[in-house]
Amino acid sequence: TWLVLPVPTGWAAATSLGAGAMLGLVLVVARVRRRVRAARGRGSARDDTSRTESLGVAELRRALDTNLARLRDSDEQRRFTGVQGLADLGARAVPSLVQVLEESDAELRYWAVAALEQIGPDAAAAVAALAGRMAAEDEREDTRIFAAHALARIGARATPSVVALLKSPHADTR
């Protein structure tokens, strides 16, 4: 049985599972959803960056710096908060995230790709960088998977890059 589950961050998981494993996965997803709802209720999942429409240049720079620092944090919840904060900034966070994709830290690249995936169509300026992440071997296979998700969410503007990736001699890239 193939199961595709939406998770609270908009990412999808697809896997081949038996009935017992499927029940376990459903319980885990339910727990994650409760944690995300609780975190949003406390206001910890999103902070002052949730009102990004009215940010001036100084405030935008501060929000970018704060959330990029969260991506570098060792605490996964803070990294998740950084992803959400950067996603709230939308297209304004894309140039900084493209720079992060060139970092040597595989974990940092992973979280930057996750933020670009959350930004979706507004991340069109990152198509070339995401296609580069797809073509490059990465220490974390998840990075390539989420780069593919990000390109899919960007949509038609990513089509030429995706077509080029389909011509790759490497099966993992295709």
Order of alpha helices (4+ residues) and beta strands (2+ residues): beta-beta-alpha-alpha-alpha-alpha-alpha-alpha-alpha-alpha
